[in-house]
Amino acid sequence: MPLARTNDSLLSDVIKIILAVILPPLGVFFEVGLTKHFWINIILTIFGFVPGIIHAVYIIATR
């Protein structure tokens, strides 16, 4: 019996984390859409690339 594909699958999280390392707001956008977390991540990425990555990975890992 094949496993059903879910939105929270491990593969999709890995892809979102890879996107978050390359361009942090993109990973957050795919996880939560245009919410306050997306805009916070844009501000953090402008102030410094590393804080944007940390925030993006945190958002993806906790959802």
PyMOL Python script that loads the backbone (N, CA, C, O; Angstrom):
from pymol import cmd

cmd.read_pdbstr("""\
ATOM      1  N   MET A   1       0.844  -1.182   0.000  1.00  0.00           N
ATOM      2  CA  MET A   1       0.000   0.000   0.000  1.00  0.00           C
ATOM      3  C   MET A   1       0.886   1.240   0.000  1.00  0.00           C
ATOM      4  O   MET A   1       1.648   1.435   0.947  1.00  0.00           O
ATOM      5  N   PRO A   2       0.815   2.079  -1.020  1.00  0.00           N
ATOM      6  CA  PRO A   2       1.665   3.272  -1.078  1.00  0.00           C
ATOM      7  C   PRO A   2       1.229   4.323  -0.059  1.00  0.00           C
ATOM      8  O   PRO A   2       0.055   4.429   0.296  1.00  0.00           O
ATOM      9  N   LEU A   3       2.196   5.078   0.388  1.00  0.00           N
ATOM     10  CA  LEU A   3       1.910   6.149   1.335  1.00  0.00           C
ATOM     11  C   LEU A   3       1.244   7.311   0.628  1.00  0.00           C
ATOM     12  O   LEU A   3       1.595   7.651  -0.502  1.00  0.00           O
ATOM     13  N   ALA A   4       0.281   7.916   1.300  1.00  0.00           N
ATOM     14  CA  ALA A   4      -0.391   9.085   0.741  1.00  0.00           C
ATOM     15  C   ALA A   4       0.522  10.301   0.866  1.00  0.00           C
ATOM     16  O   ALA A   4       1.191  10.471   1.885  1.00  0.00           O
ATOM     17  N   ARG A   5       0.552  11.119  -0.130  1.00  0.00           N
ATOM     18  CA  ARG A   5       1.381  12.317  -0.098  1.00  0.00           C
ATOM     19  C   ARG A   5       0.663  13.397   0.702  1.00  0.00           C
ATOM     20  O   ARG A   5      -0.510  13.684   0.463  1.00  0.00           O
ATOM     21  N   THR A   6       1.376  13.990   1.650  1.00  0.00           N
ATOM     22  CA  THR A   6       0.804  15.056   2.465  1.00  0.00           C
ATOM     23  C   THR A   6       1.614  16.322   2.280  1.00  0.00           C
ATOM     24  O   THR A   6       2.737  16.288   1.777  1.00  0.00           O
ATOM     25  N   ASN A   7       1.026  17.459   2.698  1.00  0.00           N
ATOM     26  CA  ASN A   7       1.720  18.738   2.593  1.00  0.00           C
ATOM     27  C   ASN A   7       2.903  18.815   3.534  1.00  0.00           C
ATOM     28  O   ASN A   7       3.835  19.587   3.304  1.00  0.00           O
ATOM     29  N   ASP A   8       2.874  18.016   4.601  1.00  0.00           N
ATOM     30  CA  ASP A   8       3.927  18.063   5.595  1.00  0.00           C
ATOM     31  C   ASP A   8       4.953  16.957   5.402  1.00  0.00           C
ATOM     32  O   ASP A   8       5.612  16.553   6.360  1.00  0.00           O
ATOM     33  N   SER A   9       5.093  16.477   4.215  1.00  0.00           N
ATOM     34  CA  SER A   9       6.034  15.393   3.980  1.00  0.00           C
ATOM     35  C   SER A   9       7.468  15.874   4.165  1.00  0.00           C
ATOM     36  O   SER A   9       7.773  17.060   4.037  1.00  0.00           O
ATOM     37  N   LEU A  10       8.311  14.942   4.462  1.00  0.00           N
ATOM     38  CA  LEU A  10       9.721  15.249   4.704  1.00  0.00           C
ATOM     39  C   LEU A  10      10.373  15.856   3.469  1.00  0.00           C
ATOM     40  O   LEU A  10      11.172  16.785   3.589  1.00  0.00           O
ATOM     41  N   LEU A  11      10.052  15.357   2.305  1.00  0.00           N
ATOM     42  CA  LEU A  11      10.650  15.869   1.076  1.00  0.00           C
ATOM     43  C   LEU A  11      10.300  17.331   0.826  1.00  0.00           C
ATOM     44  O   LEU A  11      11.165  18.114   0.434  1.00  0.00           O
ATOM     45  N   SER A  12       9.055  17.703   1.047  1.00  0.00           N
ATOM     46  CA  SER A  12       8.680  19.097   0.819  1.00  0.00           C
ATOM     47  C   SER A  12       9.354  20.017   1.827  1.00  0.00           C
ATOM     48  O   SER A  12       9.722  21.141   1.485  1.00  0.00           O
ATOM     49  N   ASP A  13       9.521  19.554   3.073  1.00  0.00           N
ATOM     50  CA  ASP A  13      10.232  20.367   4.063  1.00  0.00           C
ATOM     51  C   ASP A  13      11.693  20.546   3.685  1.00  0.00           C
ATOM     52  O   ASP A  13      12.244  21.635   3.848  1.00  0.00           O
ATOM     53  N   VAL A  14      12.325  19.500   3.185  1.00  0.00           N
ATOM     54  CA  VAL A  14      13.724  19.601   2.770  1.00  0.00           C
ATOM     55  C   VAL A  14      13.866  20.584   1.614  1.00  0.00           C
ATOM     56  O   VAL A  14      14.800  21.385   1.591  1.00  0.00           O
ATOM     57  N   ILE A  15      12.951  20.527   0.664  1.00  0.00           N
ATOM     58  CA  ILE A  15      13.001  21.455  -0.472  1.00  0.00           C
ATOM     59  C   ILE A  15      12.791  22.887   0.000  1.00  0.00           C
ATOM     60  O   ILE A  15      13.468  23.799  -0.476  1.00  0.00           O
ATOM     61  N   LYS A  16      11.864  23.097   0.928  1.00  0.00           N
ATOM     62  CA  LYS A  16      11.630  24.448   1.454  1.00  0.00           C
ATOM     63  C   LYS A  16      12.834  24.957   2.228  1.00  0.00           C
ATOM     64  O   LYS A  16      13.145  26.146   2.164  1.00  0.00           O
ATOM     65  N   ILE A  17      13.519  24.084   2.959  1.00  0.00           N
ATOM     66  CA  ILE A  17      14.710  24.508   3.695  1.00  0.00           C
ATOM     67  C   ILE A  17      15.839  24.863   2.732  1.00  0.00           C
ATOM     68  O   ILE A  17      16.568  25.827   2.966  1.00  0.00           O
ATOM     69  N   ILE A  18      15.989  24.107   1.668  1.00  0.00           N
ATOM     70  CA  ILE A  18      16.999  24.440   0.654  1.00  0.00           C
ATOM     71  C   ILE A  18      16.682  25.796   0.030  1.00  0.00           C
ATOM     72  O   ILE A  18      17.583  26.614  -0.157  1.00  0.00           O
ATOM     73  N   LEU A  19      15.428  26.041  -0.292  1.00  0.00           N
ATOM     74  CA  LEU A  19      15.033  27.349  -0.820  1.00  0.00           C
ATOM     75  C   LEU A  19      15.275  28.448   0.205  1.00  0.00           C
ATOM     76  O   LEU A  19      15.653  29.563  -0.155  1.00  0.00           O
ATOM     77  N   ALA A  20      15.058  28.136   1.488  1.00  0.00           N
ATOM     78  CA  ALA A  20      15.254  29.125   2.548  1.00  0.00           C
ATOM     79  C   ALA A  20      16.716  29.502   2.688  1.00  0.00           C
ATOM     80  O   ALA A  20      17.025  30.639   3.046  1.00  0.00           O
ATOM     81  N   VAL A  21      17.616  28.579   2.415  1.00  0.00           N
ATOM     82  CA  VAL A  21      19.044  28.899   2.481  1.00  0.00           C
ATOM     83  C   VAL A  21      19.452  29.747   1.280  1.00  0.00           C
ATOM     84  O   VAL A  21      20.277  30.651   1.413  1.00  0.00           O
ATOM     85  N   ILE A  22      18.887  29.468   0.122  1.00  0.00           N
ATOM     86  CA  ILE A  22      19.226  30.231  -1.078  1.00  0.00           C
ATOM     87  C   ILE A  22      18.576  31.610  -1.043  1.00  0.00           C
ATOM     88  O   ILE A  22      19.247  32.617  -1.271  1.00  0.00           O
ATOM     89  N   LEU A  23      17.285  31.662  -0.762  1.00  0.00           N
ATOM     90  CA  LEU A  23      16.533  32.915  -0.701  1.00  0.00           C
ATOM     91  C   LEU A  23      15.480  32.785   0.402  1.00  0.00           C
ATOM     92  O   LEU A  23      14.390  32.267   0.162  1.00  0.00           O
ATOM     93  N   PRO A  24      15.806  33.253   1.611  1.00  0.00           N
ATOM     94  CA  PRO A  24      14.947  33.004   2.778  1.00  0.00           C
ATOM     95  C   PRO A  24      13.474  33.385   2.613  1.00  0.00           C
ATOM     96  O   PRO A  24      12.619  32.596   3.015  1.00  0.00           O
ATOM     97  N   PRO A  25      13.127  34.541   2.048  1.00  0.00           N
ATOM     98  CA  PRO A  25      11.690  34.848   1.933  1.00  0.00           C
ATOM     99  C   PRO A  25      10.922  33.862   1.055  1.00  0.00           C
ATOM    100  O   PRO A  25       9.725  33.660   1.258  1.00  0.00           O
ATOM    101  N   LEU A  26      11.586  33.256   0.096  1.00  0.00           N
ATOM    102  CA  LEU A  26      10.915  32.289  -0.776  1.00  0.00           C
ATOM    103  C   LEU A  26      10.510  31.041  -0.001  1.00  0.00           C
ATOM    104  O   LEU A  26       9.405  30.530  -0.187  1.00  0.00           O
ATOM    105  N   GLY A  27      11.380  30.551   0.856  1.00  0.00           N
ATOM    106  CA  GLY A  27      11.038  29.393   1.685  1.00  0.00           C
ATOM    107  C   GLY A  27       9.887  29.689   2.627  1.00  0.00           C
ATOM    108  O   GLY A  27       9.005  28.852   2.818  1.00  0.00           O
ATOM    109  N   VAL A  28       9.890  30.887   3.221  1.00  0.00           N
ATOM    110  CA  VAL A  28       8.805  31.280   4.127  1.00  0.00           C
ATOM    111  C   VAL A  28       7.511  31.457   3.349  1.00  0.00           C
ATOM    112  O   VAL A  28       6.447  31.068   3.829  1.00  0.00           O
ATOM    113  N   PHE A  29       7.584  32.035   2.160  1.00  0.00           N
ATOM    114  CA  PHE A  29       6.389  32.220   1.338  1.00  0.00           C
ATOM    115  C   PHE A  29       5.721  30.888   1.015  1.00  0.00           C
ATOM    116  O   PHE A  29       4.499  30.765   1.099  1.00  0.00           O
ATOM    117  N   PHE A  30       6.528  29.886   0.643  1.00  0.00           N
ATOM    118  CA  PHE A  30       5.949  28.575   0.329  1.00  0.00           C
ATOM    119  C   PHE A  30       5.365  27.900   1.555  1.00  0.00           C
ATOM    120  O   PHE A  30       4.485  27.050   1.426  1.00  0.00           O
ATOM    121  N   GLU A  31       5.834  28.257   2.740  1.00  0.00           N
ATOM    122  CA  GLU A  31       5.320  27.648   3.968  1.00  0.00           C
ATOM    123  C   GLU A  31       4.060  28.345   4.487  1.00  0.00           C
ATOM    124  O   GLU A  31       3.086  27.678   4.837  1.00  0.00           O
ATOM    125  N   VAL A  32       4.071  29.688   4.540  1.00  0.00           N
ATOM    126  CA  VAL A  32       2.961  30.399   5.189  1.00  0.00           C
ATOM    127  C   VAL A  32       2.247  31.396   4.287  1.00  0.00           C
ATOM    128  O   VAL A  32       1.219  31.946   4.683  1.00  0.00           O
ATOM    129  N   GLY A  33       2.756  31.642   3.101  1.00  0.00           N
ATOM    130  CA  GLY A  33       2.109  32.606   2.216  1.00  0.00           C
ATOM    131  C   GLY A  33       2.452  34.041   2.595  1.00  0.00           C
ATOM    132  O   GLY A  33       3.481  34.298   3.219  1.00  0.00           O
ATOM    133  N   LEU A  34       1.587  34.967   2.215  1.00  0.00           N
ATOM    134  CA  LEU A  34       1.830  36.389   2.484  1.00  0.00           C
ATOM    135  C   LEU A  34       1.280  36.784   3.858  1.00  0.00           C
ATOM    136  O   LEU A  34       0.323  37.551   3.959  1.00  0.00           O
ATOM    137  N   THR A  35       1.885  36.261   4.883  1.00  0.00           N
ATOM    138  CA  THR A  35       1.486  36.584   6.250  1.00  0.00           C
ATOM    139  C   THR A  35       2.551  37.468   6.884  1.00  0.00           C
ATOM    140  O   THR A  35       3.521  37.854   6.232  1.00  0.00           O
ATOM    141  N   LYS A  36       2.363  37.783   8.149  1.00  0.00           N
ATOM    142  CA  LYS A  36       3.329  38.633   8.845  1.00  0.00           C
ATOM    143  C   LYS A  36       4.710  37.985   8.899  1.00  0.00           C
ATOM    144  O   LYS A  36       5.718  38.693   8.913  1.00  0.00           O
ATOM    145  N   HIS A  37       4.776  36.657   8.931  1.00  0.00           N
ATOM    146  CA  HIS A  37       6.079  35.986   8.972  1.00  0.00           C
ATOM    147  C   HIS A  37       6.876  36.230   7.690  1.00  0.00           C
ATOM    148  O   HIS A  37       8.100  36.355   7.726  1.00  0.00           O
ATOM    149  N   PHE A  38       6.181  36.295   6.573  1.00  0.00           N
ATOM    150  CA  PHE A  38       6.852  36.585   5.302  1.00  0.00           C
ATOM    151  C   PHE A  38       7.476  37.978   5.333  1.00  0.00           C
ATOM    152  O   PHE A  38       8.626  38.153   4.931  1.00  0.00           O
ATOM    153  N   TRP A  39       6.721  38.965   5.809  1.00  0.00           N
ATOM    154  CA  TRP A  39       7.227  40.336   5.830  1.00  0.00           C
ATOM    155  C   TRP A  39       8.333  40.510   6.873  1.00  0.00           C
ATOM    156  O   TRP A  39       9.283  41.261   6.652  1.00  0.00           O
ATOM    157  N   ILE A  40       8.211  39.822   7.999  1.00  0.00           N
ATOM    158  CA  ILE A  40       9.291  39.850   9.000  1.00  0.00           C
ATOM    159  C   ILE A  40      10.557  39.266   8.397  1.00  0.00           C
ATOM    160  O   ILE A  40      11.652  39.782   8.620  1.00  0.00           O
ATOM    161  N   ASN A  41      10.409  38.189   7.636  1.00  0.00           N
ATOM    162  CA  ASN A  41      11.579  37.572   7.026  1.00  0.00           C
ATOM    163  C   ASN A  41      12.215  38.472   5.983  1.00  0.00           C
ATOM    164  O   ASN A  41      13.440  38.490   5.864  1.00  0.00           O
ATOM    165  N   ILE A  42      11.438  39.207   5.237  1.00  0.00           N
ATOM    166  CA  ILE A  42      12.005  40.148   4.264  1.00  0.00           C
ATOM    167  C   ILE A  42      12.837  41.204   4.987  1.00  0.00           C
ATOM    168  O   ILE A  42      13.939  41.537   4.551  1.00  0.00           O
ATOM    169  N   ILE A  43      12.311  41.728   6.087  1.00  0.00           N
ATOM    170  CA  ILE A  43      13.052  42.744   6.858  1.00  0.00           C
ATOM    171  C   ILE A  43      14.338  42.154   7.424  1.00  0.00           C
ATOM    172  O   ILE A  43      15.395  42.780   7.351  1.00  0.00           O
ATOM    173  N   LEU A  44      14.250  40.940   7.991  1.00  0.00           N
ATOM    174  CA  LEU A  44      15.452  40.299   8.534  1.00  0.00           C
ATOM    175  C   LEU A  44      16.484  40.020   7.445  1.00  0.00           C
ATOM    176  O   LEU A  44      17.684  40.160   7.680  1.00  0.00           O
ATOM    177  N   THR A  45      16.032  39.631   6.266  1.00  0.00           N
ATOM    178  CA  THR A  45      16.956  39.357   5.166  1.00  0.00           C
ATOM    179  C   THR A  45      17.618  40.640   4.676  1.00  0.00           C
ATOM    180  O   THR A  45      18.785  40.621   4.283  1.00  0.00           O
ATOM    181  N   ILE A  46      16.896  41.743   4.694  1.00  0.00           N
ATOM    182  CA  ILE A  46      17.488  43.027   4.297  1.00  0.00           C
ATOM    183  C   ILE A  46      18.553  43.454   5.301  1.00  0.00           C
ATOM    184  O   ILE A  46      19.620  43.933   4.916  1.00  0.00           O
ATOM    185  N   PHE A  47      18.259  43.277   6.601  1.00  0.00           N
ATOM    186  CA  PHE A  47      19.218  43.665   7.632  1.00  0.00           C
ATOM    187  C   PHE A  47      20.438  42.753   7.663  1.00  0.00           C
ATOM    188  O   PHE A  47      21.534  43.195   8.009  1.00  0.00           O
ATOM    189  N   GLY A  48      20.263  41.522   7.316  1.00  0.00           N
ATOM    190  CA  GLY A  48      21.374  40.577   7.289  1.00  0.00           C
ATOM    191  C   GLY A  48      20.881  39.250   6.765  1.00  0.00           C
ATOM    192  O   GLY A  48      19.802  38.788   7.134  1.00  0.00           O
ATOM    193  N   PHE A  49      21.660  38.647   5.914  1.00  0.00           N
ATOM    194  CA  PHE A  49      21.214  37.426   5.255  1.00  0.00           C
ATOM    195  C   PHE A  49      21.054  36.271   6.245  1.00  0.00           C
ATOM    196  O   PHE A  49      20.105  35.496   6.138  1.00  0.00           O
ATOM    197  N   VAL A  50      21.969  36.149   7.203  1.00  0.00           N
ATOM    198  CA  VAL A  50      21.940  35.046   8.162  1.00  0.00           C
ATOM    199  C   VAL A  50      20.699  35.094   9.066  1.00  0.00           C
ATOM    200  O   VAL A  50      20.078  34.051   9.270  1.00  0.00           O
ATOM    201  N   PRO A  51      20.304  36.265   9.621  1.00  0.00           N
ATOM    202  CA  PRO A  51      19.060  36.273  10.403  1.00  0.00           C
ATOM    203  C   PRO A  51      17.838  35.855   9.589  1.00  0.00           C
ATOM    204  O   PRO A  51      16.921  35.230  10.123  1.00  0.00           O
ATOM    205  N   GLY A  52      17.819  36.192   8.310  1.00  0.00           N
ATOM    206  CA  GLY A  52      16.721  35.763   7.445  1.00  0.00           C
ATOM    207  C   GLY A  52      16.692  34.254   7.276  1.00  0.00           C
ATOM    208  O   GLY A  52      15.620  33.648   7.270  1.00  0.00           O
ATOM    209  N   ILE A  53      17.862  33.643   7.139  1.00  0.00           N
ATOM    210  CA  ILE A  53      17.943  32.186   7.009  1.00  0.00           C
ATOM    211  C   ILE A  53      17.486  31.511   8.299  1.00  0.00           C
ATOM    212  O   ILE A  53      16.716  30.551   8.263  1.00  0.00           O
ATOM    213  N   ILE A  54      17.961  32.012   9.436  1.00  0.00           N
ATOM    214  CA  ILE A  54      17.590  31.418  10.724  1.00  0.00           C
ATOM    215  C   ILE A  54      16.075  31.495  10.927  1.00  0.00           C
ATOM    216  O   ILE A  54      15.450  30.518  11.339  1.00  0.00           O
ATOM    217  N   HIS A  55      15.501  32.638  10.642  1.00  0.00           N
ATOM    218  CA  HIS A  55      14.052  32.797  10.805  1.00  0.00           C
ATOM    219  C   HIS A  55      13.294  31.882   9.849  1.00  0.00           C
ATOM    220  O   HIS A  55      12.301  31.269  10.241  1.00  0.00           O
ATOM    221  N   ALA A  56      13.743  31.782   8.616  1.00  0.00           N
ATOM    222  CA  ALA A  56      13.061  30.944   7.632  1.00  0.00           C
ATOM    223  C   ALA A  56      13.097  29.474   8.037  1.00  0.00           C
ATOM    224  O   ALA A  56      12.078  28.786   7.965  1.00  0.00           O
ATOM    225  N   VAL A  57      14.250  28.994   8.458  1.00  0.00           N
ATOM    226  CA  VAL A  57      14.360  27.590   8.865  1.00  0.00           C
ATOM    227  C   VAL A  57      13.501  27.340  10.108  1.00  0.00           C
ATOM    228  O   VAL A  57      12.878  26.285  10.232  1.00  0.00           O
ATOM    229  N   TYR A  58      13.471  28.304  11.018  1.00  0.00           N
ATOM    230  CA  TYR A  58      12.641  28.168  12.215  1.00  0.00           C
ATOM    231  C   TYR A  58      11.153  28.062  11.844  1.00  0.00           C
ATOM    232  O   TYR A  58      10.439  27.208  12.369  1.00  0.00           O
ATOM    233  N   ILE A  59      10.704  28.916  10.957  1.00  0.00           N
ATOM    234  CA  ILE A  59       9.293  28.906  10.540  1.00  0.00           C
ATOM    235  C   ILE A  59       8.953  27.581   9.867  1.00  0.00           C
ATOM    236  O   ILE A  59       7.903  27.000  10.144  1.00  0.00           O
ATOM    237  N   ILE A  60       9.825  27.098   8.989  1.00  0.00           N
ATOM    238  CA  ILE A  60       9.555  25.846   8.284  1.00  0.00           C
ATOM    239  C   ILE A  60       9.591  24.660   9.244  1.00  0.00           C
ATOM    240  O   ILE A  60       8.769  23.751   9.128  1.00  0.00           O
ATOM    241  N   ALA A  61      10.526  24.655  10.184  1.00  0.00           N
ATOM    242  CA  ALA A  61      10.661  23.523  11.096  1.00  0.00           C
ATOM    243  C   ALA A  61       9.535  23.449  12.117  1.00  0.00           C
ATOM    244  O   ALA A  61       9.194  22.356  12.568  1.00  0.00           O
ATOM    245  N   THR A  62       8.951  24.574  12.491  1.00  0.00           N
ATOM    246  CA  THR A  62       7.923  24.563  13.532  1.00  0.00           C
ATOM    247  C   THR A  62       6.517  24.374  12.997  1.00  0.00           C
ATOM    248  O   THR A  62       5.586  24.236  13.790  1.00  0.00           O
ATOM    249  N   ARG A  63       6.327  24.362  11.707  1.00  0.00           N
ATOM    250  CA  ARG A  63       4.980  24.196  11.147  1.00  0.00           C
ATOM    251  C   ARG A  63       4.784  22.829  10.580  1.00  0.00           C
ATOM    252  O   ARG A  63       3.708  22.521  10.069  1.00  0.00           O
TER     253      ARG A  63
END
""", "prot")
cmd.dss("prot")
cmd.show_as("cartoon", "prot")
cmd.util.cbc("prot")
cmd.orient("prot")
